[in-house]
Amino acid sequence: MLPSSPDPRFLLLVVVIACAASGVSCSGPRFAHLDRVRELQHRERRPPAEQVDAAVGLLARLLPSHSASFEFRVIPTEQCGGKACFIINNHPSFDGEGTPEILILGVSGVEISAGLHWYLKHCCASHISWAKTGGAQLSSVPYPGSLPRVPAGGVLIRRPVDWNYYQNAVTSSYSFAWYDWERWEKEIDWMALQGVNLPLAFTGQEAIWQKVFQRYNISKSDLDDFFGGPAFLSWSRMANMHGWGGPLPQTWLDDQLTLQKKILSRMYAFGMSPVLPAFSGNIPAALKSKFPSARVTHLGDWFTVDSNPRWCCTYLLDASDPLFVEIGKSFIEEQIKEYGRTSHVYNCDTFDENTPPLSDPNYISSLGAATFRGMQSGDDEAIWLMQGWLFTYDPFWEPPQMKALLHSVPAGRMIVLDLYAEVKPVWINSDQFYGVPYIWKVISPFLCMLHNFAADFEMYGVLDAVASGPIDARLSENSTMVGVGMSMEGIEQNPIVYDLMSEMAFHHRQVDLQVWVETYPTRRYGKSVRGLQDAWRILHQTLYNCTDGKNDKNRDVIVAFPDVEPFVIQTSTTNISSAVSSKNYIVKDASNDAYEQPHIWYDTKAVIHALELFLQYGDEASDSSTFRYDLVDLTRQALAKYANQIFLKIIEGYKSNNISQVTTLCECFIDLVNDLDMLLASHEGFLLGPWLESAKGLARDQEQEIQYEWNARTQITMWFDNTVTKASLLRDYANKYWSGLLRDYYGPRAAIYFKHLILSMEKNEPFALEEWRREWIRLTNNWQSDRKVFPTTATGDALTISRSLFIKYLRNADSLQTDGSFQMSAS
């Protein structure tokens, strides 16, 4: 990596253009279309009064007591030097309580909202996060009439780059699947406060597809086999699978389209530029029979157990077929007709985790060109936004294939999300897309920190890179940034990471992270507590300082239980070759070990010390929901790693044929799972109930309620297909530390495995792997179909429970003996 190259471990949108090297002005015609679309978006924004109304409505929902304390105005970009900005001033007409105290000016409703957030954050020491992660801390905001004054002349914050991108193509399933308008309104408010102006808008597209495919005599029953269920739409949209979890009721299609119109209306009201979907070639099987001469490819398997055609192996319309551009054009036009407008940016991921049928670069190029022609035919100003995950995920994409796809569109018409840049930065590792000069003209890569997989729970981040990376990249040679953004697979986790990342959209210089972290707990909890500041300093240097280059997909034993014969699990003190001789030992190939060692990148003892500080000083902040969330999350983090160590000790005992040790530690493990469930029940952010109830809340009748709940339960356990003794390859991918899920599913699952461990030792027979699988899969399928109702409100005192569990499991963190006392290695 060149010294001037940006650190890949941050979320970044950047247009790579060799201006300095070629002597061409960066403001020249090479990316004229991007500039033209930005100008067009600005001209097509809702009237200033409507954008002000959107910001006023946000304030009324966020801080109704201060609705009269602020005045908002939209200003022209010329007042900001031609850039997007907001200006915070003391209101010249302030005359005591009841009159406006602060005047916030911005070029759009988003800028005004971001200005409001900036003022509350930096002048009032407040904090805003998702409700599940503690919500907004606004107790530090002074009463109306006594708000802090800003310096004379005001505060001008100008964006260093234009766009602030948000979401991932699968966030719509992992997090947004069951959102109603009330929840979407809160999410759009959160986006506006963070300054997001380029969000994905994927809701309701199935209703548009229904209208388009009806023109080709594709019936509702034909589409029942095409669309996935409500919790799996992301993957049917990307042609990974079809039909799983369906069929979609007509009321779902109609309701989601109505919801999408509300979403878009509010996004446009704030002055956002929502990104709509486009046609990738993914078609229903019925289209092939309706048009037998059409050139259609049957794609390969995607993570099924036995390639069952009922779910797998979707159909792709060949780019060379005339229908391709025709359908693409119709889809864009139907969206514009239905929604009344567009922002001219469209997302399309043709081969996301699906390998193209041909590697011929000419074929790849024709596919890309046809995909874009479909967009452009419906919208002459179209820009194609594409996730770059395929280049990371699939070795198929060698330089010739990458170049063919990236060269297939006119200059300035494609934006690539380098979706996994914090671990595998494609544009850097490929020498900025292989050093082809005009690639710098064609491609606008967004380098993105993926950060989270499947909305799972792990305290994790790389704060130093977030604080410096966007600045380094923007100032680096041969690089013009056009924005920053966040593309996690799931939201409502690690609020510190997103608090910092959203702020980076407005910084021109590197953030002093030591100062920022020191003030973070004061803002988050509404008071300054020295012990909690010390704890967060530790967390910054441990949990939030992952620099080993590895992805962090949570594989803790509790939530991702290993489906293997115990002798293939490697432990610290025993291995296959040193295991004692016994009839329950069968030689296995260690390469078949399906046990993924949980990722540990930090000093675990230091994290336990941080937890001690939380408990020691917790009484000073226990009235804060944000503190209670962090306390539960930190305690969960420590206990989850403890459970991993217990499990390895169980395996060691099994290998050494110590049945007493195995029995004792199995009981300890199950006890811990139940205790952890009790802890999670003490905060609303860790409950299973809201996920299930929100799914049922979208149903129109009992049949739909059963279907939607099954979808919700299945996504977080085992999907998609399984046999009686062969588990889904996607088991536990979307695992969750949710109260109810641990006690009713994860704990009983572990108990089945432990039962067969002990039976193997008692009978001196091999571990009954197939029988374990049979019982586990039966448990899973029964749980998925169950209708048990789980709480939606928290119970118990988080601080009291956390203290008791610390004493029970973590206080003597020196050794993990057979009685379950604790040791964690700082590895």
C-alpha positions in Angstrom: 0.0 0.0 0.0 1.4 3.4 -0.9 1.9 5.9 1.9 -0.8 8.2 0.3 -3.3 5.4 0.1 -6.3 5.5 2.5 -6.5 3.1 5.4 -9.0 0.5 4.2 -10.6 -0.1 7.6 -13.3 2.6 7.4 -16.4 3.4 5.6 -15.7 5.6 2.7 -17.1 6.7 -0.7 -14.3 7.8 -3.0 -14.0 8.6 -6.7 -10.6 7.4 -7.8 -9.3 9.6 -10.6 -5.6 10.1 -11.5 -5.8 13.9 -11.6 -2.3 14.7 -10.3 -0.6 11.9 -12.3 -2.2 12.8 -15.6 -2.3 16.6 -15.2 -6.1 16.6 -15.6 -8.1 18.9 -13.4 -10.3 17.0 -10.9 -13.1 19.4 -11.6 -12.9 18.7 -15.4 -15.4 16.8 -17.5 -14.3 13.3 -16.5 -17.1 13.0 -13.9 -19.3 15.6 -15.3 -22.3 13.3 -15.0 -21.9 12.9 -11.3 -21.8 16.7 -11.0 -24.9 17.0 -13.2 -26.9 14.5 -11.2 -26.0 16.2 -7.9 -27.2 19.5 -9.4 -30.3 17.8 -10.7 -31.0 16.3 -7.2 -30.6 19.8 -5.7 -33.0 21.3 -8.2 -35.6 18.6 -7.7 -35.7 18.8 -3.9 -38.9 19.5 -2.2 -39.6 23.2 -1.6 -37.7 24.8 1.3 -40.8 25.2 3.4 -41.5 21.4 3.2 -37.9 20.6 4.2 -38.2 22.9 7.1 -41.4 21.3 8.1 -39.7 17.9 8.1 -37.0 19.1 10.4 -39.6 20.8 12.7 -41.5 17.5 12.9 -38.3 15.7 13.8 -37.6 18.1 16.6 -41.2 17.7 17.9 -40.7 13.9 18.0 -37.2 14.1 19.5 -37.4 16.9 22.0 -41.0 18.3 22.1 -40.3 20.4 25.2 -37.9 22.5 23.0 -40.0 22.9 19.9 -40.1 26.7 20.4 -36.4 26.9 21.2 -35.2 26.5 17.6 -35.9 28.1 14.3 -34.9 26.4 11.0 -34.3 27.9 7.6 -33.1 26.4 4.3 -30.4 28.5 2.6 -28.9 28.3 -0.9 -25.6 26.5 -1.4 -24.0 29.8 -2.4 -24.2 30.8 1.2 -22.0 27.8 2.0 -19.4 28.4 -0.7 -21.2 26.0 -3.1 -21.1 23.1 -0.7 -23.6 21.4 1.6 -23.4 22.9 5.1 -25.3 24.0 8.2 -24.8 27.1 10.2 -25.7 27.3 13.9 -26.4 30.9 15.2 -27.7 32.5 18.4 -31.2 33.6 17.4 -31.3 37.4 17.0 -34.8 37.7 18.3 -34.4 35.6 21.5 -36.2 37.3 24.3 -36.6 34.7 27.1 -38.4 31.4 27.4 -41.0 30.8 24.7 -39.0 32.5 21.9 -36.4 30.9 19.6 -32.9 30.7 21.1 -31.0 28.9 18.4 -31.2 29.5 14.6 -30.0 26.6 12.4 -29.5 27.2 8.7 -28.9 24.5 6.2 -29.0 23.8 2.5 -31.6 21.0 3.0 -33.7 19.4 5.7 -31.0 16.8 6.2 -28.4 19.5 6.9 -30.7 21.3 9.3 -31.3 18.0 11.1 -27.6 17.3 11.2 -27.1 20.8 12.6 -29.6 20.2 15.3 -27.8 16.9 16.2 -24.4 18.7 16.2 -25.7 21.4 18.5 -27.3 18.9 21.0 -24.1 16.8 20.9 -21.4 19.4 21.1 -23.1 22.2 23.0 -25.5 20.2 25.3 -23.5 17.0 25.7 -26.4 14.9 24.6 -26.3 11.6 22.7 -28.6 10.0 20.1 -28.6 6.3 19.2 -31.2 3.7 18.2 -33.9 3.0 20.8 -32.8 -0.6 21.3 -29.3 0.6 22.1 -30.5 2.9 24.8 -32.1 5.6 22.7 -31.5 9.3 23.1 -29.8 10.8 26.1 -31.3 14.3 26.3 -31.4 14.9 30.1 -28.3 17.0 29.7 -30.1 19.5 27.5 -30.9 22.7 29.6 -34.5 23.8 30.0 -36.0 26.1 27.4 -34.8 29.7 27.8 -31.4 28.6 29.0 -29.8 26.8 26.1 -26.1 27.3 25.6 -25.1 30.1 23.4 -22.7 29.5 20.5 -19.7 31.8 19.7 -20.4 35.1 18.2 -20.6 34.8 14.4 -22.0 31.3 14.7 -20.7 27.8 13.9 -20.3 26.8 10.2 -20.0 23.1 9.4 -19.4 22.4 5.8 -19.3 18.8 4.4 -15.9 18.0 3.1 -17.6 15.5 0.7 -21.1 15.4 -0.8 -22.7 12.1 0.0 -23.4 10.2 3.2 -24.4 6.6 2.3 -26.4 4.2 4.5 -27.5 0.6 4.5 -26.6 -2.7 3.0 -28.7 -4.7 0.5 -29.4 -7.3 3.3 -30.2 -4.7 6.1 -33.7 -4.7 4.8 -34.1 -8.3 5.9 -31.8 -8.6 9.0 -33.1 -5.4 10.6 -36.0 -3.8 8.6 -38.0 -6.9 7.7 -40.9 -6.1 10.2 -40.8 -2.3 10.3 -44.1 -0.5 10.2 -44.4 3.2 9.5 -43.9 4.1 13.2 -40.6 2.4 13.3 -39.6 3.6 9.8 -40.3 7.2 10.9 -37.9 6.8 13.8 -35.3 5.3 11.4 -35.5 8.1 8.9 -35.3 10.6 11.8 -32.1 8.9 12.9 -30.7 9.0 9.3 -31.5 12.8 9.1 -29.8 13.5 12.5 -26.7 11.6 11.3 -26.6 13.5 8.1 -27.5 10.6 5.8 -28.5 11.8 2.4 -28.0 8.7 0.2 -30.0 5.8 1.8 -31.1 2.6 0.1 -34.9 2.4 -0.3 -35.8 -1.2 -1.1 -39.2 -1.6 0.6 -42.1 -2.6 -1.5 -40.3 -3.5 -4.7 -42.1 -6.8 -5.1 -45.3 -5.0 -5.8 -43.5 -3.1 -8.6 -42.2 -6.4 -10.0 -45.7 -7.8 -9.9 -46.9 -5.0 -12.1 -44.0 -5.3 -14.5 -44.2 -9.1 -14.8 -48.0 -9.0 -15.3 -47.2 -7.4 -18.7 -45.5 -10.7 -19.6 -48.4 -12.9 -18.5 -46.7 -13.9 -15.2 -49.4 -14.6 -12.7 -49.5 -14.2 -8.9 -49.1 -18.0 -8.5 -46.0 -17.8 -10.8 -44.6 -15.1 -8.5 -45.3 -17.2 -5.4 -42.4 -19.4 -6.5 -40.2 -16.4 -7.2 -40.5 -14.1 -4.2 -39.0 -15.2 -0.9 -40.9 -14.9 2.4 -40.9 -11.6 4.3 -37.7 -12.4 6.3 -35.8 -13.6 3.2 -36.6 -11.0 0.5 -33.0 -9.8 0.3 -31.8 -13.1 -1.0 -34.6 -13.7 -3.5 -34.0 -10.2 -4.8 -30.3 -11.1 -5.3 -31.2 -14.4 -7.1 -29.6 -16.5 -4.3 -32.9 -18.5 -3.8 -36.6 -18.5 -4.6 -39.8 -19.3 -2.8 -38.3 -19.9 0.7 -40.6 -18.6 3.4 -43.3 -17.7 0.9 -45.6 -17.2 -0.7 -46.1 -13.5 -0.2 -49.8 -12.7 0.4 -51.2 -10.0 -1.9 -51.9 -7.9 1.2 -48.2 -8.0 2.0 -47.4 -6.7 -1.5 -50.0 -3.9 -1.3 -49.1 -2.9 2.3 -45.4 -2.7 1.6 -45.9 -0.6 -1.5 -48.0 1.8 0.6 -45.3 1.8 3.2 -42.6 2.5 0.6 -44.5 5.6 -0.6 -44.5 6.9 3.0 -40.8 6.2 3.3 -39.9 7.9 0.1 -42.1 10.9 0.8 -40.4 11.5 4.1 -36.9 10.9 2.7 -37.6 13.4 -0.1 -39.1 15.8 2.4 -35.8 15.9 4.3 -33.9 16.5 1.0 -32.4 12.9 0.8 -31.7 11.1 -2.4 -33.0 7.6 -1.9 -31.4 4.8 -4.0 -34.0 2.6 -5.8 -33.5 -1.0 -7.1 -32.9 -1.9 -10.7 -33.2 -5.1 -12.8 -30.3 -7.5 -12.6 -31.6 -10.3 -14.8 -33.2 -12.3 -12.0 -36.5 -13.7 -13.4 -39.3 -16.1 -12.4 -39.1 -19.6 -13.7 -42.4 -19.0 -15.5 -40.9 -16.4 -17.8 -38.7 -19.1 -19.3 -41.8 -21.1 -20.3 -43.7 -18.0 -21.5 -40.8 -17.1 -23.7 -39.1 -20.4 -24.7 -36.8 -18.7 -27.2 -35.4 -16.3 -24.5 -31.8 -16.9 -23.6 -32.0 -17.9 -19.9 -29.3 -19.3 -17.7 -30.1 -21.7 -14.8 -27.8 -20.5 -12.0 -26.1 -22.9 -9.6 -26.7 -23.8 -6.0 -26.5 -21.3 -3.1 -26.0 -23.0 0.3 -28.7 -25.6 0.1 -28.2 -29.0 1.7 -29.2 -31.1 -1.3 -29.7 -28.6 -4.2 -33.5 -28.9 -3.9 -35.0 -27.1 -6.9 -37.9 -26.0 -4.8 -35.6 -23.3 -3.3 -32.4 -23.2 -5.2 -30.9 -22.5 -8.6 -32.6 -19.4 -9.9 -32.9 -18.2 -13.5 -31.0 -15.3 -15.0 -32.1 -13.7 -18.2 -29.1 -13.3 -20.5 -27.9 -9.8 -21.2 -27.9 -10.4 -24.9 -31.6 -11.1 -25.0 -33.8 -8.2 -26.1 -36.1 -8.8 -23.1 -33.3 -7.8 -20.7 -33.3 -4.1 -21.5 -37.0 -4.1 -22.1 -37.7 -5.4 -18.6 -35.1 -3.2 -17.0 -36.6 -0.2 -18.7 -40.1 -1.2 -17.6 -39.0 -1.6 -14.0 -37.5 1.8 -13.7 -40.4 3.5 -15.5 -42.9 1.7 -13.2 -41.1 2.9 -10.1 -41.1 6.5 -11.4 -44.7 6.2 -12.3 -45.7 4.7 -8.9 -43.5 7.0 -6.8 -43.8 10.2 -8.8 -40.1 10.9 -8.9 -36.6 9.4 -8.6 -33.1 10.5 -7.3 -31.5 8.9 -10.4 -29.3 6.5 -8.4 -30.1 2.8 -8.7 -28.7 -0.3 -7.0 -28.2 -3.5 -8.9 -26.1 -6.5 -7.8 -26.1 -9.0 -10.6 -24.0 -11.8 -9.2 -24.0 -11.3 -5.4 -22.9 -14.7 -4.2 -23.9 -16.3 -7.5 -21.2 -17.2 -10.0 -21.8 -16.1 -13.7 -22.3 -19.0 -16.0 -19.6 -17.8 -18.4 -16.2 -16.3 -17.7 -15.8 -14.8 -21.1 -15.1 -11.0 -20.5 -17.2 -10.2 -23.6 -20.2 -11.9 -21.9 -19.5 -10.1 -18.6 -19.2 -6.8 -20.4 -22.4 -7.3 -22.4 -24.2 -8.1 -19.1 -23.0 -4.9 -17.5 -23.8 -2.8 -20.5 -27.3 -4.3 -20.8 -28.0 -3.8 -17.1 -27.1 -0.2 -17.3 -29.1 0.3 -20.6 -32.1 -1.0 -18.7 -31.6 1.7 -16.2 -30.8 4.5 -18.6 -33.7 3.5 -20.9 -36.0 4.3 -18.0 -34.1 7.3 -16.7 -31.6 9.0 -19.0 -29.7 10.4 -15.9 -29.3 7.1 -14.2 -26.3 6.2 -12.1 -25.6 2.5 -11.3 -24.7 1.9 -7.7 -23.2 -1.7 -7.2 -22.0 -3.6 -4.2 -18.5 -4.8 -4.7 -19.1 -7.8 -2.5 -18.9 -10.2 -5.5 -15.2 -9.2 -6.1 -14.4 -10.2 -2.5 -16.6 -13.2 -2.1 -16.1 -15.1 -5.4 -12.6 -16.1 -6.8 -14.3 -16.2 -10.2 -13.7 -12.4 -10.5 -10.2 -12.3 -11.9 -8.8 -9.1 -13.4 -10.2 -9.7 -16.9 -13.7 -10.3 -15.5 -13.6 -7.4 -13.1 -12.3 -5.1 -15.8 -15.0 -6.2 -18.2 -17.8 -5.4 -15.8 -16.3 -2.1 -14.6 -15.6 -0.9 -18.1 -19.1 -1.8 -19.3 -20.7 1.5 -18.5 -20.0 5.1 -19.6 -17.6 7.3 -17.6 -19.0 8.5 -14.3 -22.1 6.3 -14.5 -21.1 3.6 -12.0 -20.5 3.8 -8.3 -19.0 0.7 -6.7 -19.3 -0.1 -3.0 -16.1 -1.8 -1.9 -18.1 -3.5 0.7 -15.5 -5.3 2.7 -12.7 -2.7 2.6 -11.8 -3.0 6.3 -10.6 -6.5 5.7 -10.3 -7.1 1.9 -10.1 -3.7 0.1 -10.6 -4.6 -3.5 -9.5 -1.3 -5.1 -6.3 -1.1 -3.1 -5.4 -4.8 -3.5 -6.0 -4.6 -7.2 -3.7 -1.6 -7.6 -6.7 0.8 -7.8 -8.5 -1.5 -10.2 -5.4 -2.7 -12.0 -4.0 0.7 -12.9 -6.0 1.1 -16.2 -6.0 4.8 -16.7 -9.6 5.3 -17.8 -10.8 3.1 -15.0 -10.3 6.2 -12.9 -12.7 7.9 -15.2 -15.3 5.2 -15.1 -15.4 3.9 -11.5 -16.4 5.7 -8.4 -15.7 3.2 -5.7 -17.2 3.5 -2.3 -14.9 1.9 0.2 -17.1 0.5 3.0 -16.5 -0.9 6.4 -19.0 -3.7 6.6 -18.5 -3.9 10.4 -21.5 -6.2 11.2 -22.7 -9.4 9.8 -26.3 -10.5 10.1 -27.2 -8.1 12.9 -25.4 -10.4 15.4 -24.1 -9.2 18.8 -20.4 -8.6 19.4 -18.7 -5.5 20.9 -16.3 -4.8 18.1 -14.9 -1.9 16.1 -11.8 -0.1 14.8 -12.3 3.4 16.1 -8.8 4.7 15.3 -9.3 3.9 11.6 -12.7 5.5 11.6 -11.4 8.7 13.2 -8.5 9.1 10.7 -9.2 7.0 7.6 -11.7 9.2 5.8 -9.4 12.3 6.3 -6.3 10.5 5.1 -8.2 9.2 2.1 -9.7 12.5 1.1 -6.3 14.2 1.3 -4.4 11.4 -0.4 -2.9 11.8 -3.8 -5.0 10.7 -6.8 -8.2 10.5 -4.9 -11.4 12.6 -4.8 -13.9 11.5 -2.2 -17.6 12.0 -2.8 -18.9 10.9 0.6 -18.8 8.7 3.7 -21.3 6.1 4.9 -22.3 3.0 6.8 -23.1 -0.4 5.2 -23.5 -2.8 8.1 -25.7 -5.9 7.5 -27.6 -5.2 10.7 -28.2 -2.1 12.9 -28.9 -1.6 16.6 -25.5 -2.6 17.9 -22.2 -1.0 18.9 -23.6 2.6 19.1 -20.1 4.1 19.7 -19.0 3.0 16.2 -21.9 4.6 14.4 -21.8 7.7 16.6 -18.2 8.4 15.5 -18.7 7.3 11.9 -21.7 9.5 11.3 -19.8 12.4 12.7 -16.9 11.9 10.2 -19.2 13.0 7.4 -18.5 16.6 8.7 -14.9 16.6 9.8 -12.1 18.1 7.7 -9.3 17.1 10.1 -8.6 13.9 12.1 -10.5 13.6 15.3 -8.6 13.6 18.6 -9.9 10.2 19.5 -8.5 10.3 23.1 -10.6 13.4 23.8 -13.6 12.1 21.9 -13.7 8.8 23.8 -13.2 10.6 27.1 -16.3 12.7 26.5 -18.3 9.8 25.0 -19.6 8.4 28.3 -20.5 11.8 29.6 -22.7 12.4 26.5 -24.1 8.9 26.4 -25.0 8.7 30.1 -25.8 12.4 30.8 -23.3 12.9 33.5 -19.5 12.8 34.0 -18.4 9.7 36.0 -14.6 9.3 36.2 -14.7 5.6 36.6 -16.9 5.1 33.5 -14.5 7.3 31.5 -11.7 5.0 32.6 -13.7 2.0 31.6 -14.4 3.4 28.1 -10.7 4.2 27.7 -10.0 0.5 28.3 -12.8 -0.5 25.9 -11.4 1.8 23.2 -8.0 0.0 23.5 -9.4 -3.5 23.5 -12.8 -4.3 22.1 -12.8 -1.3 19.8 -9.2 -1.6 18.6 -9.4 -4.7 16.4 -6.3 -4.5 14.1 -5.7 -8.1 13.2 -7.4 -7.8 9.8 -10.0 -10.5 10.5 -13.7 -10.2 10.1 -15.8 -10.5 13.1 -18.8 -12.8 12.6 -19.8 -13.9 16.1 -19.2 -17.6 16.6 -19.6 -17.9 20.3 -20.5 -21.5 21.3 -23.8 -20.4 22.9 -25.2 -18.9 19.7 -23.2 -20.9 17.1 -22.9 -24.4 18.6 -20.4 -26.7 16.8 -21.9 -29.5 14.8 -18.9 -31.8 15.0 -17.7 -35.0 16.6 -15.9 -33.8 19.8 -12.5 -35.3 19.0 -12.0 -33.0 16.0 -12.3 -29.9 18.2 -8.9 -28.6 19.0 -8.3 -27.4 22.6 -5.3 -25.7 24.2 -4.1 -28.8 26.1 -5.2 -31.7 24.0 -5.4 -32.7 20.4 -6.3 -35.8 18.5 -2.9 -37.4 18.6 -2.6 -37.0 22.4 -6.1 -38.1 23.3 -6.3 -41.2 25.6 -7.3 -44.5 24.0 -10.9 -45.4 24.4 -13.7 -46.9 22.4 -15.4 -43.5 22.2 -12.5 -42.2 20.2 -12.7 -42.3 16.5 -9.9 -41.0 14.3 -11.2 -38.0 12.4 -9.7 -35.7 9.8 -9.1 -32.4 11.6 -9.6 -30.6 8.4 -13.2 -31.5 8.7 -13.5 -29.6 11.9 -16.7 -27.4 11.6 -16.0 -25.7 14.9 -15.1 -22.1 14.1 -13.0 -20.7 16.9 -14.5 -17.5 18.2 -12.6 -14.4 17.3 -10.5 -12.9 20.2 -8.4 -9.9 19.4 -8.2 -8.2 22.8 -6.9 -8.6 26.4 -9.9 -10.3 28.0 -8.7 -9.5 31.5 -8.6 -5.8 30.7 -12.2 -6.0 29.5 -13.2 -7.7 32.7 -11.6 -4.9 34.6 -13.6 -2.4 32.5 -16.7 -4.3 33.6 -15.6 -4.1 37.2 -15.5 -0.3 36.8 -19.0 -0.3 35.3 -20.2 -2.2 38.3 -18.3 -0.1 40.8 -19.6 3.2 39.5 -22.9 1.9 38.1 -25.1 3.4 40.8 -24.2 6.9 39.5 -25.6 6.1 36.1 -28.1 3.3 36.6 -31.1 5.6 35.8 -29.8 5.9 32.3 -31.1 3.4 29.6 -28.0 4.0 27.6 -25.8 2.9 30.6 -28.0 -0.2 31.2 -27.7 -1.2 27.6 -23.9 -0.9 27.7 -23.7 -2.7 31.0 -25.8 -5.6 29.8 -23.8 -5.8 26.5 -20.4 -5.7 28.3 -21.5 -8.3 30.8 -22.8 -10.4 28.0 -19.5 -10.1 26.1 -17.5 -11.3 29.1 -19.8 -14.2 30.0 -20.0 -15.3 26.3 -16.2 -15.7 26.3 -16.4 -17.5 29.6 -18.9 -20.0 28.1 -16.5 -20.6 25.2 -13.8 -21.6 27.7 -16.2 -23.8 29.6 -17.0 -25.6 26.4 -13.4 -26.3 25.6 -12.9 -27.6 29.1 -15.8 -30.0 28.5 -14.1 -31.2 25.4 -10.9 -31.7 27.2 -12.6 -33.7 29.9 -14.3 -35.9 27.2 -11.0 -36.5 25.5 -9.4 -37.5 28.8 -12.4 -39.6 29.7 -13.1 -37.6 32.8 -16.9 -38.0 33.2 -17.0 -36.2 36.5 -15.5 -33.1 34.9 -17.7 -33.3 31.9 -20.9 -33.7 33.9 -20.0 -30.8 36.2 -19.0 -28.4 33.5 -22.0 -29.3 31.3 -24.3 -28.3 34.2 -22.3 -25.1 34.6 -22.7 -24.2 30.9 -26.4 -24.7 31.0 -26.7 -22.7 34.2 -24.7 -19.9 32.6 -27.0 -19.9 29.5 -30.1 -19.5 31.8 -28.3 -16.8 33.9 -27.4 -14.9 30.7 -31.0 -15.1 29.5 -32.0 -13.5 32.8 -29.5 -10.7 32.3 -30.6 -10.0 28.7 -34.2 -9.8 29.9 -33.3 -6.7 31.9 -33.0 -4.4 28.8 -35.4 -3.9 25.9 -32.5 -4.1 23.4 -31.9 -7.8 24.1 -35.4 -9.3 23.9 -36.7 -11.9 21.4 -40.3 -10.7 21.9 -40.2 -7.5 19.9 -38.8 -9.3 16.8 -41.6 -11.8 16.9 -44.4 -9.5 17.8 -43.5 -6.9 15.1 -43.6 -9.8 12.6 -47.1 -10.8 13.7 -48.1 -7.2 13.8 -47.9 -6.9 10.0 -50.3 -9.8 9.5 -53.8 -9.4 8.3 -55.1 -12.7 9.6 -54.1 -15.7 11.6 -52.7 -17.6 8.6 -50.3 -14.7 7.8 -49.5 -14.3 11.5 -48.3 -18.0 11.6 -46.3 -17.6 8.4 -44.6 -14.3 9.4 -43.7 -15.6 12.9 -42.2 -18.7 11.3 -40.2 -16.5 9.0 -38.9 -14.5 11.9 -38.0 -17.5 14.0 -36.4 -19.3 11.1 -34.1 -16.4 10.0 -32.4 -16.3 13.5 -32.0 -20.1 13.8 -31.6 -22.4 10.9 -32.3 -21.4 7.3 -32.9 -22.3 4.8 -33.4 -26.0 4.1 -32.4 -29.1 6.2 -33.0 -32.8 6.2 -33.7 -35.0 9.2 -30.0 -35.4 9.9 -28.3 -32.7 7.9 -28.5 -29.2 9.2 -28.8 -26.1 7.0 -25.6 -24.6 5.9 -26.9 -21.3 7.1 -27.6 -22.4 10.6 -26.9 -19.7 13.3 -25.7 -17.2 10.7 -28.1 -14.6 12.1 -27.7 -15.7 15.7 -28.9 -13.3 18.4 -28.2 -12.8 22.1 -31.9 -12.3 22.9 -33.6 -13.3 26.1 -36.1 -16.1 25.3 -33.9 -17.4 22.5 -31.2 -18.5 25.0 -33.5 -20.2 27.5 -35.8 -21.8 25.0 -33.5 -22.7 22.1 -29.7 -22.3 22.6 -29.8 -23.9 26.1 -31.8 -27.0 25.1 -29.7 -27.4 22.0 -26.5 -27.5 24.1 -28.2 -29.9 26.5 -28.8 -32.4 23.7 -25.1 -32.3 22.7 -24.0 -32.7 26.3 -26.4 -35.6 26.8 -24.8 -37.5 23.9 -21.3 -36.6 25.2 -22.1 -38.2 28.6 -23.8 -41.2 27.0 -20.8 -41.8 24.9 -18.6 -41.8 28.0 -21.0 -44.0 30.0 -21.3 -46.6 27.3 -17.8 -46.3 26.1 -19.1 -45.8 22.6 -18.4 -43.3 19.9 -20.2 -39.9 20.0 -23.6 -40.4 18.3 -23.2 -37.5 15.9 -26.1 -38.5 13.6 -28.5 -38.9 16.6 -27.4 -35.5 18.0 -28.1 -33.9 14.6 -31.5 -35.6 14.4 -32.6 -34.3 17.9 -31.1 -30.9 17.3 -32.9 -30.4 13.9 -36.1 -31.7 15.4 -35.8 -29.2 18.3 -35.1 -26.4 15.7 -38.0 -27.2 13.5 -40.4 -27.5 16.4 -39.2 -24.2 17.9 -39.6 -22.5 14.5 -43.2 -23.6 14.3 -44.0 -22.9 18.0 -46.3 -20.0 18.9 -45.1 -19.3 22.4 -45.3 -15.6 23.2 -42.2 -13.8 24.6 -42.1 -10.6 26.7 -41.6 -7.3 24.9 -40.7 -5.3 28.0 -37.7 -5.7 30.2 -37.8 -7.3 33.6 -35.3 -7.2 36.5 -32.6 -4.7 37.5 -29.6 -4.8 35.1 -27.1 -3.5 37.6 -28.1 -6.0 40.3 -28.2 -8.9 38.0 -24.8 -8.0 36.4 -23.2 -7.7 39.8 -24.5 -11.1 40.9 -23.3 -12.8 37.7 -19.9 -11.1 38.0 -19.5 -12.6 41.5 -20.8 -16.0 40.4 -18.6 -16.3 37.4 -16.0 -13.6 36.9 -14.7 -12.3 40.2 -11.9 -14.8 40.5 -10.7 -14.7 36.9 -7.6 -16.8 37.6 -8.4 -20.3 36.7 -11.2 -22.3 35.1 -11.4 -25.5 37.1 -13.7 -28.4 36.8 -16.1 -26.7 39.2 -16.6 -23.9 36.7 -14.5 -21.2 38.2 -13.0 -18.8 35.7 -9.9 -18.1 33.7 -9.6 -16.3 30.4 -6.4 -16.1 28.5 -5.4 -12.7 27.0 -4.8 -14.1 23.6 
